[in-house]
Each structure stands twice: as structure tokens, then as C-alpha cells.
């Protein structure tokens, strides 16, 4: 006995299907964060450790701060004379 092919238009649709939402898009990774495999949800190996990146960033900010302090001290002393 032959059956008719499934016609999706006659099936019951839920509220999500009736709303006709757009298909989700895959956005670019956020810069500076750990990359995660979007299919499995696991971390992609071989990336630099986020703690090392944060440590290096704080070192760079600290060096820039102290360079600014030395520059301001020098300017202050020059203006005092």
C-alpha cells in the first residue's frame, strides 16, 4: 500500500514555528576570551592560558603607569626650578 508523502503544511505547529524567527547566526569570537567549539561546547586546546594573558596585561598597565609617574615627577621638578 502506497502512502502519501508527509506534507509539513498540514502538521500542527507550535508557537515558535508560527512566530517564524530568523535562523540563528554564528557570531565571531570575542577578542581575548577562550575559544569554545560551537558544536561540542568544549574548549579548543592550544590557546594561550587566559591567566597568562591577564597577568601580561596587568604588567603592561603597571609599567605604563610607572612610566607616567616618572614623567610627571620630572615635569614637576622642572617646573619648580
Buried (B, 14 or more C-beta within 10 A) or exposed (E): EEEEEEEEEEEEEEEEEEEEEEEEEEEEEEEEEEEEEEEEEEEEEEEEEEEEBEEEEEEEEEEEEEEEEEEEEEEEEEEEE
